[in-house]
Amino acid sequence: MSDDWLTDDPFADPDDPAAREREQRRLEREEKRRQREEKDRQRAEQREEKDRQRAAKQAAKEKQAAKEREAAPPPPAPASPPPPAAKNEPPSEEVPVQKPAPLPPPPPPKEETPPPPAEEPPLPLRTPEQEFWDEDPEPELGPDPEPAAAPAATAYHDEGDPTMAGAARNGRRVGGDDGGSRRSGPLGAIARHPFRVFGVLVVLFLLWSLNQLFQPFHGEGSGEVAVAIPKGAGVGEIGDLLSDRGVIDDSTLFQIRVRLAGEASSLYSGRFTLAHNMSYGAAIDALSTPPVKRTLSVTIPEGYTRSQAAQLVEEDGIPGSYTKATIKSKYLNPAQYGAKGAKDLEGFLFPDTFELKPNAPVADLVQLQLQDFQRRIEGVDMKYAKSKNLSVYDVLIIASMVEREAGVTSQYEDVASVIYNRLHEGMPLGIDATIRFATGNYTDPLTESELAIDSPYNSRTNVGLPPGPIDSPGLKAIEAAAHPAKSDYLFYVTTPGACGKLTFAETEAEFEAAVNKYNSAREAAGGNSPDTCGEEEG
């Protein structure tokens, strides 16, 4: 671009050599431009003069041709044929007919000179910037070449229009300048090949769509984003959630990609750790894998008391006091199950494995236990127990003793039948598990003083059921307590070396024999309980 586009710069230094040099160049270019304009003007005047002379010659030729056509004589009329000779007339002598003199041939038609081609418009004036970059010397002005001689006959073209013939010779279209009606550049290419351009655009759009959909150059994302997918959420809801959290770019494309991959029913719910700006494929792969459960698993065994469960909960690191949380709860009213005088929730804390959120308080565990009990107890048939005037709470008390006394689940109903029979006979139950509950001794042999403890839970000295459950029984023990076996058993004792199995007796003599056998095995074991399995002893 020219560096003298500003003239009369008030801040220019007139003594600057560079400024004087630019001014000199500008003056030289203006002088060349004036000379070029003068040459163009002279050339235009010469063309106009030649055109006037050519038009005058053409008019003179046409006028001379018209005079010659007017001076030529008209052609003679054709001679009529002689009449036919009459019949039976003698032939007459043939009279020679003088032929007229031949007419001179008409002069050949004058050749019509085609009109001169349309004058090309003068070149547009050049800008100073163009002059700066294009300073080639103009060619010297010389005489215009004479026009070529006209052809012998008028050349017709384009449906007989001689004007079109001239236009074809000059390589121009009639009614406009060269290229006026035929566009050039990008717009001309589009006008000449619209379908080809449309096809290219379609291909480009498909390539762009495939790139946006499959994202071949997209990474796995960056950072971490915690996302919780609701249970039962559809593909659209999941896509909107991921898009709002910045995990993916577009929800609609994510939904299309999921359906194309056939993974619409394979996306899991739960908590996921994803990344920002993930590709659709990476997000689908992450959601198609089951989430890692970041929960705390707590197992309360069957037959555990509140104090035993409290120690276990503390070891698992659950914050809070399990003992205080199990005194009462808004999630369960013991009176609804016949426990009007219950001092705590012993027996209602259903034993099972529970999943807690990290740092969940102990009250959440108690809530899950009580809700689990309410759900399980509804499926237990209490008709037989009610026929014996026993409430649900009474069944829980019996089940808690069965859970402690029976060594194997197959003997739950037999142990329950012993309790039912003793209650029917008005006999003390004589179950040492109740004394262990009262004393808190669950490991060492019971002493004489412990066996004689003054407690309502001493089933050796008291008749009937203890005041409440002595542990949290499982479902099988509850069902056995609600439906005991039909038997006449009143006694049972541990069978030596039988893996915790019991020996049942209907009479006291049978019971004494079983006790003697047990004591002999105990003495042989050095005073230890002989209730281990025979396979382990061997």
C-alpha positions in Angstrom: 0.0 0.0 0.0 1.2 3.5 -0.8 2.9 5.3 2.1 1.7 8.8 1.0 -2.0 8.3 1.4 -2.1 11.3 3.7 -1.4 14.6 2.0 -0.6 17.9 3.7 0.2 16.1 6.9 0.4 18.8 9.6 2.8 16.7 11.6 5.2 15.9 8.7 8.6 17.4 8.8 9.3 19.2 5.5 13.0 18.8 5.9 12.8 15.1 6.3 14.6 13.4 3.3 12.2 10.5 3.4 9.2 12.9 3.3 10.8 14.8 0.3 11.4 11.5 -1.5 7.8 10.4 -1.0 6.6 13.8 -2.2 8.8 13.5 -5.3 7.4 10.0 -6.1 3.9 11.2 -5.6 4.5 14.1 -8.1 6.0 11.7 -10.6 3.1 9.3 -10.4 0.6 12.2 -10.8 2.5 13.3 -13.9 2.4 9.8 -15.4 -1.3 9.6 -14.7 -1.9 12.9 -16.5 0.1 11.7 -19.5 -1.8 8.4 -19.5 -5.1 10.3 -19.4 -4.0 12.5 -22.3 -3.0 9.5 -24.4 -6.4 7.9 -23.7 -8.2 11.0 -24.8 -6.2 11.3 -28.0 -6.7 7.6 -28.8 -10.5 8.1 -28.2 -10.6 11.1 -30.6 -8.7 9.2 -33.3 -11.1 6.3 -33.0 -14.1 8.6 -33.3 -12.6 10.2 -36.4 -12.0 6.9 -38.1 -15.5 5.7 -37.2 -16.9 8.9 -38.9 -14.8 8.3 -42.0 -15.8 4.6 -42.1 -19.5 5.5 -41.8 -19.2 8.2 -44.6 -17.6 5.6 -46.9 -20.3 3.1 -46.2 -23.0 5.6 -46.8 -21.4 6.6 -50.2 -21.2 3.0 -51.3 -24.8 2.4 -50.4 -25.9 5.5 -52.3 -24.0 4.4 -55.4 -25.5 1.0 -55.3 -29.0 2.4 -55.1 -28.3 4.6 -58.2 -27.1 1.6 -60.2 -30.2 -0.4 -59.4 -32.4 2.5 -60.5 -30.5 2.9 -63.9 -30.8 -0.8 -64.9 -33.6 -1.6 -67.6 -36.5 -3.8 -66.5 -36.4 -7.4 -67.8 -38.5 -8.2 -71.0 -41.8 -10.0 -70.7 -41.7 -13.7 -71.9 -43.0 -14.4 -75.5 -46.4 -16.2 -75.7 -46.4 -19.6 -77.6 -48.0 -19.8 -81.2 -51.6 -21.1 -81.4 -52.0 -24.8 -82.4 -52.7 -25.7 -86.1 -56.2 -26.7 -87.1 -57.1 -30.2 -88.1 -57.1 -31.2 -91.9 -55.2 -28.0 -92.7 -52.1 -28.4 -94.8 -49.0 -27.6 -93.0 -48.0 -24.0 -93.6 -44.5 -23.0 -94.2 -42.6 -22.4 -91.0 -41.8 -18.7 -90.6 -38.7 -18.1 -88.6 -39.2 -16.0 -85.4 -36.5 -13.6 -84.5 -35.2 -14.1 -81.0 -34.8 -11.0 -78.8 -31.3 -10.0 -77.9 -30.2 -11.3 -74.6 -30.2 -8.9 -71.7 -27.0 -8.0 -70.0 -26.5 -9.8 -66.7 -27.5 -7.8 -63.6 -24.7 -6.4 -61.6 -23.6 -8.5 -58.6 -25.1 -7.4 -55.3 -23.0 -5.2 -53.3 -21.4 -6.8 -50.3 -22.8 -5.5 -47.0 -20.2 -4.6 -44.6 -21.0 -5.8 -41.1 -21.3 -3.1 -38.5 -18.2 -2.4 -36.6 -17.8 -4.1 -33.3 -18.9 -2.3 -30.2 -16.3 0.0 -28.9 -14.6 -1.3 -25.7 -15.1 1.0 -22.7 -12.0 2.9 -21.6 -10.1 1.4 -18.7 -11.1 2.7 -15.2 -8.8 5.2 -13.6 -6.2 3.6 -11.3 -5.9 4.4 -7.6 -2.7 5.8 -6.2 -2.1 2.6 -4.4 -2.3 0.6 -7.7 0.0 3.2 -9.4 2.5 2.7 -6.6 2.7 -1.0 -7.1 2.4 -0.9 -10.9 4.6 1.7 -12.5 5.5 -0.1 -15.8 5.9 2.4 -18.7 2.9 2.7 -21.0 3.4 1.6 -24.6 3.9 4.4 -27.2 0.8 5.6 -28.9 0.8 4.3 -32.5 -1.7 4.2 -35.4 -4.6 1.9 -34.9 -4.5 -1.1 -37.2 -6.9 -1.1 -40.1 -10.0 -3.2 -39.7 -9.9 -6.6 -41.5 -11.7 -6.9 -44.8 -15.3 -7.9 -44.7 -16.1 -11.4 -45.8 -17.7 -12.1 -49.2 -21.1 -12.9 -47.7 -22.8 -11.9 -44.5 -22.1 -14.6 -41.9 -25.3 -15.4 -40.0 -25.2 -17.0 -36.6 -27.6 -17.5 -33.7 -30.8 -17.8 -35.7 -29.7 -15.6 -38.6 -28.8 -12.5 -36.6 -25.8 -10.8 -38.2 -25.3 -8.8 -35.0 -24.7 -12.1 -33.1 -22.1 -13.1 -35.7 -20.1 -10.0 -34.9 -20.5 -10.6 -31.2 -19.2 -14.1 -31.7 -16.1 -12.9 -33.6 -15.3 -10.4 -30.9 -15.8 -13.0 -28.2 -18.4 -10.9 -26.5 -22.1 -11.1 -25.7 -24.6 -8.7 -27.2 -26.1 -6.2 -24.9 -23.3 -6.1 -22.3 -19.6 -6.0 -21.7 -17.3 -9.0 -21.6 -18.2 -11.2 -18.6 -21.1 -9.0 -17.6 -23.7 -11.8 -17.8 -21.3 -14.6 -16.9 -20.3 -14.4 -13.3 -16.8 -15.3 -12.1 -15.3 -16.2 -8.8 -17.1 -18.2 -6.0 -20.5 -16.9 -6.9 -20.0 -17.8 -10.6 -18.9 -21.4 -9.6 -22.0 -21.7 -7.4 -24.3 -20.4 -10.3 -22.7 -22.8 -12.8 -22.6 -25.9 -10.6 -25.3 -25.6 -7.9 -25.8 -29.4 -7.4 -22.1 -30.0 -7.1 -21.7 -27.3 -4.5 -24.7 -28.6 -2.6 -23.2 -32.1 -2.6 -19.9 -30.7 -1.2 -21.9 -28.9 1.5 -23.8 -32.1 2.4 -20.5 -34.1 2.7 -19.0 -31.4 4.9 -22.0 -31.3 7.1 -22.0 -35.1 7.5 -18.3 -35.1 8.3 -18.9 -32.4 10.9 -21.9 -34.3 12.4 -19.9 -37.5 12.7 -17.1 -35.7 14.3 -19.4 -34.0 16.8 -21.2 -37.4 17.5 -18.3 -39.8 17.8 -15.6 -37.2 18.9 -12.6 -39.2 17.6 -10.1 -36.6 18.9 -11.9 -36.0 22.3 -10.1 -37.0 25.4 -11.3 -38.6 28.6 -11.9 -35.2 30.3 -10.1 -33.6 33.2 -10.8 -33.1 36.9 -13.5 -34.9 38.9 -17.2 -34.4 38.9 -19.4 -36.2 41.4 -22.7 -37.1 39.7 -25.7 -38.9 41.3 -27.9 -40.6 38.7 -31.4 -41.0 40.1 -32.9 -44.5 40.1 -35.2 -45.0 37.1 -33.8 -42.0 35.2 -34.2 -42.1 31.4 -31.6 -41.4 28.8 -32.9 -37.8 28.3 -32.8 -37.0 32.0 -29.3 -38.5 32.3 -28.1 -36.5 29.3 -29.5 -33.2 30.7 -27.9 -33.9 34.1 -24.4 -34.6 32.6 -24.7 -31.5 30.3 -25.6 -29.3 33.2 -22.7 -30.6 35.3 -20.3 -29.9 32.4 -19.5 -33.6 31.9 -20.5 -33.6 28.2 -21.0 -31.0 25.6 -24.6 -31.6 24.4 -27.4 -33.7 25.8 -29.1 -34.4 22.4 -26.0 -35.8 20.8 -25.4 -37.9 24.0 -28.9 -39.4 23.7 -28.3 -40.2 20.0 -25.0 -41.8 20.7 -26.5 -43.9 23.5 -29.3 -45.2 21.2 -26.9 -45.9 18.4 -24.7 -47.9 20.7 -27.8 -49.8 22.1 -26.9 -48.9 25.7 -30.2 -47.2 26.6 -31.1 -49.9 29.1 -27.5 -50.5 30.3 -26.9 -47.2 32.2 -26.8 -47.6 35.9 -28.1 -45.4 38.6 -26.1 -44.4 41.6 -23.1 -42.2 42.5 -20.3 -41.8 39.9 -17.1 -39.9 39.8 -16.8 -38.5 36.2 -14.7 -35.8 34.6 -15.2 -32.4 32.9 -15.6 -32.4 29.1 -15.7 -36.1 28.6 -16.4 -37.7 25.2 -19.8 -39.3 24.8 -18.2 -42.7 24.5 -16.2 -42.3 27.7 -19.3 -41.1 29.6 -21.4 -44.1 28.3 -18.6 -46.5 29.3 -18.5 -45.1 32.8 -22.2 -45.2 33.3 -22.4 -48.7 31.9 -20.2 -50.0 34.7 -21.9 -50.5 38.1 -20.9 -47.7 40.5 -18.5 -48.4 43.3 -20.5 -48.4 46.5 -18.9 -46.1 48.9 -20.9 -47.2 51.9 -20.2 -48.8 55.3 -21.4 -52.3 55.7 -22.5 -53.3 59.2 -23.6 -56.8 60.1 -25.5 -57.5 63.3 -25.5 -61.3 64.0 -28.5 -63.1 65.1 -28.8 -63.6 68.9 -26.8 -60.5 69.7 -27.9 -58.3 72.6 -28.0 -54.5 72.6 -24.8 -54.4 74.6 -23.0 -56.8 72.2 -24.3 -54.9 69.2 -23.2 -51.6 70.7 -19.6 -52.9 71.0 -19.7 -54.1 67.4 -21.0 -50.8 66.1 -18.3 -48.9 68.0 -15.6 -51.1 66.4 -17.0 -50.3 63.0 -16.5 -46.6 63.6 -20.2 -45.5 63.5 -20.5 -42.3 65.4 -23.0 -42.2 68.3 -24.1 -44.3 71.2 -26.0 -47.4 70.1 -27.1 -48.2 73.6 -28.8 -44.8 73.9 -30.3 -44.9 70.4 -32.0 -48.2 71.1 -33.9 -47.2 74.2 -36.8 -45.8 72.2 -37.3 -44.6 68.6 -40.0 -42.7 66.7 -39.9 -45.4 64.1 -41.4 -48.1 66.3 -43.8 -48.3 69.2 -43.3 -51.6 71.2 -46.8 -51.2 72.7 -48.3 -52.0 69.2 -46.8 -55.5 69.6 -48.0 -56.1 73.2 -44.9 -54.7 74.9 -46.5 -52.1 77.1 -43.9 -52.2 79.8 -40.8 -52.5 77.6 -37.9 -50.5 78.9 -36.0 -50.6 75.6 -36.0 -51.9 72.0 -34.4 -55.3 72.8 -35.9 -58.0 70.5 -37.1 -55.4 67.9 -33.6 -54.7 66.5 -33.6 -57.1 63.6 -30.2 -58.7 62.9 -29.0 -58.3 59.3 -26.4 -56.7 57.1 -27.0 -53.0 56.5 -25.3 -50.5 54.2 -24.8 -47.0 55.6 -23.4 -43.8 54.0 -20.0 -42.8 55.2 -20.1 -41.0 58.5 -23.8 -41.9 59.0 -24.9 -41.6 62.6 -25.9 -44.7 64.6 -29.5 -43.5 64.6 -29.6 -44.4 60.8 -28.6 -48.0 61.7 -31.3 -48.3 64.3 -33.8 -46.9 61.9 -32.9 -49.6 59.3 -33.1 -52.3 61.9 -36.6 -51.3 63.1 -37.9 -50.9 59.6 -36.5 -54.3 58.7 -38.2 -55.9 61.7 -41.6 -54.3 60.8 -41.3 -55.7 57.3 -40.3 -59.2 58.3 -42.8 -59.6 61.2 -45.7 -59.0 58.8 -45.0 -62.3 57.0 -45.1 -64.4 60.2 -48.3 -66.3 60.9 -49.2 -65.7 64.6 -52.5 -67.7 64.7 -51.1 -70.6 66.8 -49.4 -68.3 69.2 -52.5 -66.2 69.6 -54.5 -69.4 70.3 -52.2 -69.9 73.3 -52.9 -66.4 74.5 -49.4 -65.2 73.4 -48.8 -61.8 71.9 -46.2 -60.9 69.3 -44.0 -59.6 72.1 -44.3 -63.0 73.8 -43.3 -64.7 70.6 -40.2 -62.5 70.4 -39.3 -63.5 74.0 -39.6 -67.2 73.2 -37.7 -66.7 69.9 -34.8 -64.9 71.7 -34.4 -67.9 74.0 -34.6 -70.4 71.1 -31.9 -68.3 69.2 -29.6 -68.7 72.3 -30.4 -72.3 73.3 -30.6 -74.2 69.9 -27.2 -75.0 68.4 -28.5 -75.8 65.0 -31.5 -74.3 63.1 -33.0 -77.7 62.5 -33.8 -78.0 66.3 -35.4 -74.5 66.6 -39.0 -75.8 66.6 -38.1 -78.6 69.1 -36.6 -76.1 71.6 -39.7 -73.9 71.1 -42.0 -76.9 71.9 -40.1 -77.5 75.2 -40.8 -73.9 76.2 -44.5 -74.2 75.2 -44.8 -77.5 77.1 -43.2 -76.1 80.3 -45.4 -73.0 80.2 -48.4 -75.3 79.8 -47.3 -77.4 82.8 -46.4 -74.3 84.9 -42.8 -75.4 85.2 -39.9 -73.0 85.4 -38.2 -72.8 82.0 -34.7 -73.4 83.5 -33.0 -71.8 80.6 -29.5 -70.6 81.5 -29.4 -68.1 78.6 -31.7 -65.9 80.6 -29.3 -65.9 83.5 -26.4 -65.0 81.3 -28.5 -62.1 80.0 -29.1 -60.9 83.6 -25.5 -61.3 84.6 -23.8 -60.3 81.3 -21.6 -63.4 81.4 -21.7 -64.9 77.9 -18.3 -66.7 77.9 -17.4 -68.2 81.3 -19.3 -71.0 83.1 -22.0 -69.8 85.3 -21.3 -69.9 89.0 -23.6 -71.1 91.8 -24.2 -67.5 92.9 -25.1 -66.5 89.3 -27.4 -69.4 88.9 -29.2 -68.2 92.1 -29.3 -64.5 91.1 -32.4 -62.6 92.2 -33.6 -61.4 88.9 -36.9 -61.6 86.9 -34.7 -63.0 84.1 -33.7 -66.0 86.3 -35.8 -68.7 84.6 -34.7 -71.3 87.2 -36.4 -69.5 90.1 -39.3 -67.9 88.2 -42.2 -69.4 86.4 -43.3 -68.1 83.0 -41.6 -66.0 80.5 -38.9 -63.4 81.4 -39.9 -59.7 81.2 -38.5 -59.2 77.7 -36.4 -60.7 74.9 -32.8 -61.5 75.8 -31.4 -60.8 72.3 -32.5 -59.9 68.8 -33.7 -63.2 67.2 -33.7 -63.9 63.5 -36.6 -64.7 61.3 -36.2 -68.5 61.6 -36.3 -68.4 65.4 -39.4 -66.1 65.3 -41.2 -68.5 62.9 -40.3 -71.5 65.2 -41.5 -69.6 68.2 -44.8 -68.9 66.5 -45.2 -72.5 65.2 -43.4 -74.9 67.6 -43.1 -78.6 66.9 -45.8 -80.9 68.4 -44.0 -82.9 71.0 -44.0 -83.9 74.7 -40.5 -82.8 75.3 -39.9 -81.1 78.7 -36.1 -81.4 78.8 -33.0 -81.1 76.6 -29.3 -81.2 77.2 -26.2 -80.7 74.9 -25.1 -83.8 73.1 -21.3 -84.3 73.5 -19.3 -84.0 70.3 -22.4 -83.3 68.2 -21.6 -79.8 67.0 -24.1 -78.1 69.3 -26.9 -80.5 68.8 -29.3 -81.2 71.7 -30.7 -84.3 73.2 -34.4 -84.0 74.1 -36.2 -86.0 76.8 -39.9 -86.3 77.8 -39.3 -87.6 81.3 -37.0 -86.6 84.1 -35.3 -90.1 84.1 -34.4 -89.7 80.4 -33.1 -86.2 81.2 -30.9 -87.5 84.1 -29.4 -90.1 81.8 -28.5 -87.5 79.2 -27.1 -85.2 81.9 -24.8 -88.0 83.2 -23.6 -88.7 79.7 -22.8 -85.0 79.3 -21.0 -84.7 82.6 -18.8 -87.8 81.8 -17.8 -86.2 78.5 -17.1 -83.0 80.3 -14.8 -84.6 82.9 -13.0 -86.4 80.0 -12.5 -83.0 78.4 -10.8 -81.6 81.5 -13.8 -79.8 82.7 -14.5 -78.1 79.4 -17.8 -78.1 77.6 -17.9 -81.2 75.4 -19.9 -79.6 72.6 -17.3 -79.5 69.9 -17.7 -81.5 66.7 -16.4 -85.1 66.6 -14.5 -84.5 63.4 -12.6 -81.7 65.2 -11.7 -84.0 68.1 -10.4 -86.7 65.8 
